Amino acid sequence: MEINQCPRCRTRFRGEIKVCPVDGENLVRLQDPMLGRTIAGRYLIEDKIGGGGMGVVYRASHQVIGRDVAIKFLHERYMRDATSRKRFLGEARAANQINHENIIDITDFGETEDGLVYLVMEYLNGRSLDQEISQRPLAPARALRIAIQVASGLARAHELDVIHRDVKPANVFLVRRRGDGDQVKLLDFGVARFERELRITDNGALLGTAEYIAPEQLRNGELTPRSDLYALGCVLFEMLLGHPPFQGNMTEVLVKQLRDTPPTPSVLNPALPKGIDSLLLKMLSKDPAQRHRDAYHLVEELRALLDSIQPSTSEPAATLTEPPTSQSTRPPALDPGKLTMYIPAERDDWSQRVANYRKQLQDLHPDGKLPGHVRDAIAAMEHIVAETARLRGTLADTAQKQATTHDELRAMRLRIGRALDELASDESKLSRSYEAEKEALASAQAAERDLMNALLARPSIGHIALKRGAVLSDEDALLLQGLSMILEKVRPIYVHAKKLEREHTAKQASLEDVRFQIEQLKGRLASLNASSSVDQTEAQERVHTAEIKLRGEMERLVGFAEQVALYLRSQPARPGQA
């Protein structure tokens, strides 16, 4: 159903009505009824900036703190199911609680009074990585710097038990920074799982992004943090060579993901730095166990490779290529669902309108003797204007508190998150060292056992009788001499094994200490997030209640205004009146 708006009072109407009952103006059809609407009492929608299978994204202005934000509305077809809405908002809450410099900041989420489900994110100025790669492959140093930032964001999320599930160039955004290269923001964190769960075909086959999906996801649906690392390997390959490792139609690519060894990068481009091949082939291993242990491990190797090529690289700080300009088209009108016939303007000045009505009525009736229905209507309008001002004040106060709380929580989460990253990185190194020493210890102990077993297996060892004053035969003497030589070989192996055992025990204690500290920090984050979730839920309920009441009051206001306007238009014009 189409939405029309009065060009004078900006009040919106739904249905067949063509003329504003208040001003008598011909209504103008809105191509996109979301434009000019205010969400949650504070986000004024100003422009459409994108869209896709999941929904539409708009740029909005936060009316309380004066900051631009991006709002993503879940597509209408996904809003019909309450379970889907709940899952979507739950994933948004998880992403909201990560807070990392390289993950887009989700500042708010919820449902409008007419059932629209939305996410509010920081507004970014830049372009996506897939747009950048479409121009040309990236210089190795720049590609590695981008990959390091993506891996850093993944490391934090994985440590907090959140898997992205859809790492691809379209979900990597490059923000312009003066003289300091690219600031990476990883998009759609937390909602990717929800999106994938919805993209199931009739026969149950998962339709992901074929060029970046890990083999284990195709084999058995298994998904781990290492699946994200595989996808990042595909992205890094594409940054360096201009295309992903496997190409073709969807079926061909999926088969190659399962069976084919990825091409060696230096064969495709011999100018690539030494070390790229081993790094990428490790990231793209079909066996998840053969990839990096975790994202912290990957960050280490990416930085080491970047450091090895940086001295010989005179590459200037990267700047984004300006995207070509194009004439944007307005999207088709969206059906907002549960709107009533009268849809009030999101920005209006009804107090001035009521004052003008009051003055016109006083001019018509200096004696104050108004028709009863007009007198009641203008009095009701004045009462409603005062009530709506109070409700808007409540919304603004709640919005200000939410903005302040969010900034404080984000700063605290960032501090705890950085400490968590340091500990988790140490834990990754210790774990790898621990596993290596465990293998070395097992090898040394095996060698010790083998020599001792060989010694005990000598046929005459058990028959040598050593008694005081006994004289050994020449054969026994030679046998003991051989025993002494074997023991000399066993001794250093035994000593080395004991040393490794002590070091292994100490490393295990250190690892347990680090893991204990990590769990303590995670506990602090969990407590902080639980408290903030309760506060946010309560604030959202207050906003939701106030918005419903405000909309109802505005509908009543328009109804009373129609009565007054009709009465004023029915009166003969006086000399000097327009």
C-alpha positions as CSV (number, residue, x, y, z in Angstrom):
1,M,0.0,0.0,0.0
2,E,1.4,3.4,-1.0
3,I,2.4,6.1,1.5
4,N,1.6,9.7,0.7
5,Q,2.8,12.9,2.4
6,C,1.5,16.4,2.8
7,P,4.1,18.9,1.3
8,R,3.1,21.5,3.9
9,C,2.8,19.8,7.3
10,R,4.8,16.7,6.2
11,T,2.1,14.4,7.8
12,R,2.0,11.0,6.1
13,F,-1.1,9.1,5.2
14,R,-1.6,5.5,4.1
15,G,-4.4,4.3,1.8
16,E,-6.5,6.0,-0.8
17,I,-6.6,9.5,0.7
18,K,-5.2,12.0,-1.8
19,V,-5.7,15.4,0.0
20,C,-4.4,16.4,3.4
21,P,-7.4,16.8,5.7
22,V,-5.5,19.4,7.8
23,D,-4.0,21.6,5.1
24,G,-6.1,20.7,2.0
25,E,-2.9,20.2,0.1
26,N,-2.6,17.4,-2.6
27,L,-0.5,14.6,-1.1
28,V,2.7,13.5,-2.7
29,R,3.6,9.8,-3.0
30,L,6.7,8.8,-1.2
31,Q,8.9,6.5,-3.2
32,D,10.7,5.3,-0.1
33,P,8.6,5.8,3.1
34,M,11.7,5.1,5.3
35,L,13.3,8.4,4.3
36,G,12.5,11.1,6.9
37,R,11.3,8.6,9.4
38,T,12.7,8.5,13.0
39,I,13.7,5.1,14.5
40,A,13.8,4.6,18.3
41,G,13.0,8.2,18.9
42,R,16.5,9.4,17.8
43,Y,17.7,8.0,14.4
44,L,16.5,10.2,11.6
45,I,16.8,8.3,8.3
46,E,18.2,10.5,5.6
47,D,19.5,8.3,2.7
48,K,19.6,4.8,1.4
49,I,23.2,3.6,1.0
50,G,22.9,-0.1,0.2
51,G,20.8,-3.3,0.1
52,G,21.1,-7.0,-0.4
53,G,19.4,-10.4,0.3
54,M,19.2,-9.7,4.0
55,G,17.7,-6.2,3.9
56,V,18.3,-2.5,3.3
57,V,20.9,-0.2,4.8
58,Y,20.3,3.5,5.4
59,R,22.3,6.4,6.6
60,A,20.7,8.2,9.6
61,S,21.5,11.0,11.9
62,H,21.5,10.5,15.7
63,Q,19.3,13.4,16.7
64,V,20.7,13.5,20.3
65,I,24.4,13.4,19.8
66,G,24.6,14.6,16.2
67,R,26.4,11.5,14.8
68,D,25.8,9.7,11.5
69,V,25.0,6.0,11.8
70,A,24.1,3.2,9.5
71,I,20.9,1.3,10.1
72,K,20.3,-2.1,8.6
73,F,16.7,-3.3,8.4
74,L,16.0,-7.1,8.2
75,H,14.1,-8.0,5.1
76,E,10.4,-8.3,5.5
77,R,10.3,-12.0,4.5
78,Y,12.6,-12.8,7.5
79,M,10.5,-10.8,10.0
80,R,7.5,-13.0,9.8
81,D,9.0,-15.7,12.0
82,A,9.4,-14.8,15.7
83,T,12.2,-17.4,16.1
84,S,14.2,-15.8,13.2
85,R,13.8,-12.3,14.6
86,K,15.0,-13.5,18.1
87,R,18.0,-15.4,16.6
88,F,18.9,-12.3,14.5
89,L,18.8,-10.0,17.5
90,G,20.7,-12.5,19.6
91,E,23.5,-12.7,17.0
92,A,23.5,-8.9,16.9
93,R,23.9,-8.8,20.7
94,A,26.9,-11.1,20.5
95,A,28.6,-9.0,17.8
96,N,27.8,-5.8,19.8
97,Q,29.8,-7.2,22.7
98,I,33.1,-8.0,20.9
99,N,34.3,-4.4,20.5
100,H,37.5,-4.5,18.4
101,E,39.1,-1.8,16.3
102,N,38.8,-4.0,13.2
103,I,35.2,-5.0,13.7
104,I,32.3,-2.7,12.8
105,D,30.8,-1.3,16.0
106,I,27.1,-2.3,16.4
107,T,25.7,0.3,18.8
108,D,22.0,-0.6,19.0
109,F,19.4,-3.0,17.7
110,G,15.8,-3.8,18.2
111,E,12.3,-3.7,16.8
112,T,10.2,-0.7,15.9
113,E,6.6,-0.4,17.0
114,D,5.4,-1.6,13.6
115,G,7.6,-4.7,13.6
116,L,10.7,-3.6,11.7
117,V,13.9,-5.4,13.0
118,Y,17.0,-3.3,12.8
119,L,20.7,-2.9,13.6
120,V,22.4,0.4,14.2
121,M,26.1,0.5,13.3
122,E,28.9,3.0,13.0
123,Y,28.8,4.9,9.7
124,L,31.9,4.2,7.6
125,N,33.4,6.4,4.9
126,G,35.3,4.3,2.4
127,R,34.7,1.3,0.2
128,S,34.7,-2.5,0.4
129,L,37.7,-4.7,-0.4
130,D,36.0,-6.4,-3.3
131,Q,35.6,-3.0,-5.0
132,E,39.2,-2.3,-4.4
133,I,40.4,-5.6,-5.7
134,S,38.2,-5.2,-8.8
135,Q,40.6,-2.4,-9.9
136,R,43.8,-4.4,-9.7
137,P,45.7,-6.8,-7.3
138,L,47.1,-5.1,-4.2
139,A,50.8,-4.7,-3.5
140,P,52.0,-7.5,-1.1
141,A,52.8,-5.2,1.8
142,R,49.4,-3.6,1.6
143,A,47.6,-7.0,1.3
144,L,49.5,-8.3,4.3
145,R,48.6,-5.2,6.4
146,I,44.9,-5.7,5.6
147,A,45.1,-9.4,6.3
148,I,46.7,-8.7,9.7
149,Q,43.9,-6.4,10.7
150,V,41.2,-9.0,9.6
151,A,43.0,-11.8,11.5
152,S,43.3,-9.5,14.6
153,G,39.6,-9.0,14.6
154,L,38.9,-12.7,14.1
155,A,41.3,-13.5,16.9
156,R,39.3,-11.5,19.4
157,A,36.0,-12.8,18.2
158,H,37.2,-16.4,18.3
159,E,38.5,-16.0,21.8
160,L,35.0,-14.9,22.8
161,D,33.5,-17.9,21.0
162,V,32.1,-16.0,18.0
163,I,32.8,-17.3,14.5
164,H,32.2,-15.0,11.6
165,R,31.2,-17.7,9.0
166,D,31.3,-15.4,6.0
167,V,34.7,-13.8,5.6
168,K,35.0,-12.5,2.0
169,P,36.1,-9.3,0.3
170,A,32.6,-7.8,0.4
171,N,32.6,-8.1,4.2
172,V,35.9,-6.3,4.6
173,F,35.6,-2.5,4.5
174,L,38.5,-0.1,4.0
175,V,38.2,3.2,5.8
176,R,40.1,6.2,4.6
177,R,42.8,7.4,7.0
178,R,45.1,10.3,6.2
179,G,48.7,9.1,5.6
180,D,48.2,5.9,7.5
181,G,47.0,3.4,4.9
182,D,43.9,1.3,5.4
183,Q,41.8,1.0,8.5
184,V,40.0,-2.3,8.2
185,K,36.5,-2.9,9.5
186,L,35.1,-6.4,9.3
187,L,31.3,-6.3,8.5
188,D,28.3,-8.5,9.2
189,F,29.9,-10.0,12.3
190,G,27.4,-12.1,14.2
191,V,24.7,-11.9,11.6
192,A,26.5,-14.1,9.1
193,R,25.4,-17.3,10.9
194,F,21.8,-16.1,10.9
195,E,22.0,-15.3,7.2
196,R,23.5,-18.7,6.3
197,E,20.8,-20.5,8.3
198,L,18.2,-18.8,6.2
199,R,19.9,-19.6,2.9
200,I,19.1,-23.3,2.9
201,T,17.7,-24.9,-0.3
202,D,14.8,-27.3,-0.3
203,N,17.1,-30.3,-0.2
204,G,19.1,-28.9,2.7
205,A,22.2,-27.9,0.8
206,L,24.0,-24.9,2.2
207,L,24.4,-22.0,-0.2
208,G,27.3,-20.1,1.1
209,T,29.9,-18.0,-0.8
210,A,31.5,-20.8,-2.8
211,E,34.9,-19.1,-3.4
212,Y,35.6,-18.7,0.3
213,I,33.9,-21.7,2.0
214,A,36.1,-24.1,3.9
215,P,36.2,-27.8,2.8
216,E,35.0,-29.1,6.1
217,Q,31.8,-27.0,5.8
218,L,31.0,-28.8,2.6
219,R,32.0,-32.3,3.8
220,N,30.0,-32.4,7.1
221,G,28.9,-28.9,8.0
222,E,31.7,-28.6,10.6
223,L,32.5,-25.1,11.4
224,T,35.4,-23.9,13.6
225,P,37.5,-20.8,13.9
226,R,39.9,-22.4,11.5
227,S,37.2,-22.2,8.9
228,D,37.4,-18.4,9.1
229,L,41.2,-18.7,8.6
230,Y,40.7,-20.7,5.5
231,A,38.3,-18.0,4.1
232,L,40.9,-15.4,5.0
233,G,43.4,-17.4,3.0
234,C,41.2,-17.2,0.0
235,V,40.8,-13.4,0.5
236,L,44.6,-12.9,0.8
237,F,45.1,-15.0,-2.3
238,E,42.6,-12.8,-4.2
239,M,44.2,-9.6,-2.9
240,L,47.6,-10.7,-4.2
241,L,46.5,-12.2,-7.5
242,G,43.3,-10.5,-8.4
243,H,41.1,-13.7,-8.2
244,P,40.3,-16.3,-5.6
245,P,42.2,-19.7,-5.6
246,F,39.4,-21.6,-7.3
247,Q,37.2,-20.2,-10.1
248,G,34.3,-21.5,-12.2
249,N,30.6,-21.9,-11.7
250,M,29.3,-22.6,-8.2
251,T,29.4,-26.4,-8.6
252,E,32.9,-26.4,-10.1
253,V,34.2,-24.2,-7.3
254,L,32.7,-26.3,-4.6
255,V,34.2,-29.5,-6.0
256,K,37.6,-27.8,-6.3
257,Q,37.3,-26.6,-2.7
258,L,36.9,-30.2,-1.6
259,R,39.4,-31.9,-3.9
260,D,41.9,-29.6,-5.6
261,T,45.2,-28.4,-4.2
262,P,45.3,-24.6,-4.6
263,P,47.6,-23.1,-7.2
264,T,51.0,-22.0,-5.9
265,P,50.9,-18.2,-5.8
266,S,54.5,-17.6,-7.0
267,V,53.9,-19.8,-10.1
268,L,51.1,-17.4,-11.1
269,N,53.1,-14.3,-10.1
270,P,56.9,-14.9,-9.7
271,A,57.3,-11.4,-8.4
272,L,55.6,-12.3,-5.1
273,P,57.9,-12.2,-2.1
274,K,59.5,-15.3,-0.7
275,G,57.4,-16.9,2.0
276,I,54.0,-16.1,0.5
277,D,53.7,-19.6,-0.9
278,S,54.2,-21.5,2.4
279,L,51.9,-19.1,4.3
280,L,49.0,-19.2,1.9
281,L,49.2,-23.0,1.3
282,K,49.1,-23.5,5.1
283,M,46.1,-21.3,5.4
284,L,44.4,-23.2,2.5
285,S,45.1,-26.7,3.8
286,K,42.2,-29.1,3.3
287,D,42.8,-30.4,6.8
288,P,41.9,-27.8,9.4
289,A,44.6,-29.3,11.8
290,Q,47.3,-28.4,9.3
291,R,46.3,-24.7,9.3
292,H,47.5,-22.2,11.9
293,R,46.6,-23.2,15.4
294,D,44.5,-20.0,15.8
295,A,44.2,-16.5,14.5
296,Y,46.8,-15.2,17.0
297,H,49.3,-17.7,15.4
298,L,48.3,-16.4,12.0
299,V,48.8,-12.8,13.0
300,E,52.4,-13.7,14.1
301,E,53.3,-15.2,10.8
302,L,51.7,-12.5,8.8
303,R,53.6,-9.8,10.7
304,A,56.8,-11.8,10.4
305,L,56.4,-12.0,6.6
306,L,55.5,-8.3,6.4
307,D,58.6,-7.4,8.4
308,S,60.8,-9.6,6.1
309,I,59.6,-7.7,3.0
310,Q,59.1,-4.2,4.5
311,P,62.8,-3.0,4.3
312,S,62.9,-3.6,0.6
313,T,59.5,-2.1,0.1
314,S,59.2,1.6,-0.6
315,E,55.5,1.4,-0.9
316,P,53.7,4.6,0.1
317,A,50.8,4.6,2.5
318,A,47.9,3.1,0.7
319,T,45.0,5.3,-0.4
320,L,41.7,4.1,-1.7
321,T,40.8,4.5,-5.3
322,E,37.8,6.7,-5.6
323,P,34.8,4.6,-6.7
324,P,33.2,5.6,-10.0
325,T,30.2,7.9,-9.6
326,S,26.9,6.6,-10.8
327,Q,23.3,7.8,-10.8
328,S,21.6,6.0,-7.9
329,T,18.0,5.0,-8.2
330,R,15.4,5.1,-5.4
331,P,14.3,1.7,-4.2
332,P,10.7,0.5,-4.6
333,A,8.4,1.5,-1.8
334,L,8.5,-0.8,1.2
335,D,5.3,-1.8,3.0
336,P,6.0,-0.9,6.6
337,G,3.4,-3.3,7.9
338,K,1.4,-2.2,10.9
339,L,1.0,1.5,10.1
340,T,-2.4,3.2,10.8
341,M,-4.2,5.5,8.4
342,Y,-2.6,8.6,9.7
343,I,1.2,8.5,9.8
344,P,2.5,11.6,11.6
345,A,5.5,13.5,10.5
346,E,8.7,12.6,12.2
347,R,9.8,16.2,12.4
348,D,7.0,18.7,13.0
349,D,6.1,21.7,15.0
350,W,2.6,21.1,16.1
351,S,2.9,23.6,19.0
352,Q,3.2,26.4,16.5
353,R,0.3,25.0,14.4
354,V,-2.0,24.8,17.5
355,A,-1.0,28.4,18.4
356,N,-2.0,29.6,14.9
357,Y,-5.3,27.7,15.1
358,R,-6.0,29.3,18.4
359,K,-5.3,32.8,17.0
360,Q,-7.5,32.2,14.0
361,L,-10.3,31.1,16.2
362,Q,-9.9,34.1,18.5
363,D,-10.1,36.4,15.4
364,L,-13.3,34.6,14.3
365,H,-14.8,34.6,17.8
366,P,-13.5,37.5,19.8
367,D,-16.1,36.8,22.4
368,G,-14.7,33.3,22.9
369,K,-18.0,31.6,22.0
370,L,-16.7,28.7,19.9
371,P,-18.8,25.7,18.8
372,G,-18.5,23.0,21.4
373,H,-16.8,20.4,19.1
374,V,-14.2,23.0,18.0
375,R,-13.5,24.2,21.6
376,D,-13.0,20.6,22.7
377,A,-10.8,19.8,19.7
378,I,-8.5,22.7,20.2
379,A,-8.2,22.0,24.0
380,A,-7.4,18.4,23.2
381,M,-4.8,19.4,20.7
382,E,-3.1,21.6,23.3
383,H,-3.1,18.8,25.8
384,I,-1.7,16.3,23.2
385,V,1.0,18.7,22.2
386,A,2.2,19.0,25.8
387,E,2.0,15.2,26.2
388,T,4.0,14.6,23.0
389,A,6.6,17.1,24.1
390,R,7.0,15.2,27.3
391,L,7.3,11.9,25.5
392,R,9.9,13.3,23.1
393,G,11.8,14.5,26.1
394,T,11.7,11.0,27.6
395,L,13.0,9.6,24.3
396,A,15.8,12.1,24.1
397,D,16.8,11.6,27.7
398,T,16.8,7.8,27.2
399,A,18.8,8.2,24.0
400,Q,21.4,10.4,25.7
401,K,21.9,7.9,28.5
402,Q,22.1,5.0,26.1
403,A,24.8,6.9,24.0
404,T,26.8,7.7,27.1
405,T,26.5,4.2,28.5
406,H,27.5,2.7,25.1
407,D,30.6,4.9,24.9
408,E,31.7,4.0,28.5
409,L,31.0,0.2,27.9
410,R,32.9,0.3,24.6
411,A,35.9,1.9,26.2
412,M,35.9,-0.6,29.0
413,R,35.5,-3.6,26.6
414,L,38.3,-2.3,24.5
415,R,40.7,-2.1,27.5
416,I,39.7,-5.6,28.7
417,G,39.8,-6.9,25.1
418,R,43.4,-5.6,24.5
419,A,44.5,-7.3,27.8
420,L,42.7,-10.5,26.6
421,D,44.5,-10.3,23.3
422,E,47.9,-10.1,25.0
423,L,47.1,-13.1,27.2
424,A,45.6,-15.1,24.4
425,S,48.5,-14.5,22.2
426,D,50.9,-15.6,24.9
427,E,48.7,-18.7,25.4
428,S,48.9,-19.5,21.7
429,K,52.7,-19.3,21.8
430,L,52.9,-21.3,25.0
431,S,50.5,-24.0,23.7
432,R,52.5,-24.4,20.5
433,S,55.8,-24.6,22.5
434,Y,54.1,-27.0,24.9
435,E,53.0,-29.3,22.1
436,A,56.5,-29.2,20.5
437,E,58.2,-30.1,23.8
438,K,55.6,-32.8,24.4
439,E,56.6,-34.4,21.1
440,A,60.3,-34.0,21.9
441,L,59.8,-35.5,25.3
442,A,57.9,-38.4,23.9
443,S,60.6,-39.0,21.3
444,A,63.4,-38.9,24.0
445,Q,61.5,-41.3,26.3
446,A,60.9,-43.7,23.4
447,A,64.7,-43.6,22.6
448,E,65.5,-44.3,26.2
449,R,63.1,-47.3,26.3
450,D,64.4,-48.7,23.1
451,L,68.1,-48.7,24.4
452,M,67.1,-50.2,27.7
453,N,65.0,-52.9,26.0
454,A,68.0,-53.6,23.7
455,L,70.3,-53.9,26.8
456,L,68.0,-56.2,28.7
457,A,67.6,-58.3,25.7
458,R,71.3,-59.3,25.7
459,P,71.2,-63.1,26.3
460,S,73.8,-63.3,29.1
461,I,73.2,-60.2,31.1
462,G,71.0,-61.9,33.6
463,H,73.6,-64.6,34.3
464,I,76.5,-62.6,35.4
465,A,77.2,-63.3,39.1
466,L,79.0,-60.5,40.9
467,K,80.3,-61.9,44.3
468,R,82.9,-60.5,46.6
469,G,86.2,-61.9,45.6
470,A,84.8,-63.5,42.5
471,V,87.0,-63.5,39.4
472,L,85.2,-62.7,36.2
473,S,85.8,-64.7,33.2
474,D,87.1,-63.0,30.1
475,E,83.7,-63.5,28.5
476,D,81.8,-61.8,31.5
477,A,84.4,-59.0,31.5
478,L,83.8,-58.2,27.9
479,L,80.0,-58.4,28.5
480,L,80.2,-55.9,31.3
481,Q,82.4,-53.6,29.2
482,G,79.7,-53.6,26.5
483,L,77.1,-53.0,29.2
484,S,79.0,-49.9,30.4
485,M,79.2,-48.6,26.8
486,I,75.5,-49.0,26.3
487,L,74.8,-47.2,29.7
488,E,76.9,-44.3,28.6
489,K,74.7,-43.9,25.6
490,V,71.5,-44.2,27.7
491,R,72.7,-41.7,30.3
492,P,72.6,-38.5,28.2
493,I,69.3,-39.5,26.7
494,Y,67.9,-40.1,30.1
495,V,69.3,-36.8,31.4
496,H,67.8,-35.0,28.3
497,A,64.5,-36.7,28.8
498,K,64.3,-35.6,32.5
499,K,65.2,-32.0,31.5
500,L,62.5,-32.0,28.9
501,E,60.1,-33.4,31.5
502,R,60.9,-30.6,34.0
503,E,60.6,-28.0,31.3
504,H,57.3,-29.5,30.1
505,T,55.9,-29.5,33.6
506,A,56.9,-25.8,34.1
507,K,55.5,-24.9,30.7
508,Q,52.3,-26.6,31.6
509,A,52.0,-24.7,34.9
510,S,52.7,-21.4,33.0
511,L,50.0,-22.3,30.4
512,E,47.5,-23.1,33.2
513,D,48.3,-19.7,34.8
514,V,47.7,-17.9,31.5
515,R,44.5,-19.8,30.9
516,F,43.3,-18.9,34.4
517,Q,43.9,-15.2,33.7
518,I,42.1,-15.5,30.4
519,E,39.1,-17.0,32.1
520,Q,39.1,-14.2,34.6
521,L,39.0,-11.6,31.9
522,K,36.3,-13.4,30.1
523,G,34.3,-13.6,33.3
524,R,34.7,-9.8,33.7
525,L,33.5,-9.3,30.1
526,A,30.6,-11.7,30.6
527,S,29.5,-9.9,33.8
528,L,29.8,-6.5,32.1
529,N,27.9,-7.7,29.0
530,A,25.1,-9.3,31.1
531,S,24.6,-6.1,33.0
532,S,24.6,-4.0,29.9
533,S,22.2,-6.3,28.2
534,V,19.7,-5.9,31.0
535,D,20.1,-2.1,30.9
536,Q,19.8,-2.0,27.1
537,T,16.7,-4.2,27.2
538,E,15.0,-2.0,29.8
539,A,15.9,1.1,27.8
540,Q,14.6,-0.4,24.6
541,E,11.3,-1.3,26.3
542,R,11.0,2.3,27.6
543,V,11.6,3.6,24.1
544,H,9.2,1.1,22.5
545,T,6.4,2.0,25.0
546,A,7.0,5.8,24.5
547,E,7.1,5.4,20.7
548,I,3.8,3.5,20.6
549,K,2.2,6.1,22.9
550,L,3.7,9.0,20.9
551,R,2.4,7.6,17.6
552,G,-1.1,7.1,19.1
553,E,-1.1,10.7,20.4
554,M,0.0,12.0,17.1
555,E,-2.8,10.2,15.3
556,R,-5.3,11.7,17.7
557,L,-3.7,15.1,17.2
558,V,-4.2,14.8,13.4
559,G,-7.8,13.8,13.9
560,F,-8.6,16.8,16.1
561,A,-6.6,19.1,13.7
562,E,-8.8,17.9,10.9
563,Q,-11.9,19.0,12.8
564,V,-10.5,22.5,13.5
565,A,-9.1,22.8,9.9
566,L,-12.5,21.9,8.4
567,Y,-14.3,24.4,10.6
568,L,-11.8,27.2,9.7
569,R,-12.1,26.5,6.0
570,S,-15.9,26.5,6.2
571,Q,-15.9,30.1,7.5
572,P,-16.2,33.1,5.1
573,A,-12.9,34.9,4.5
574,R,-12.7,38.3,6.2
575,P,-11.2,41.4,4.6
576,G,-7.4,41.3,4.9
577,Q,-7.3,37.5,5.4
578,A,-5.4,35.3,3.0
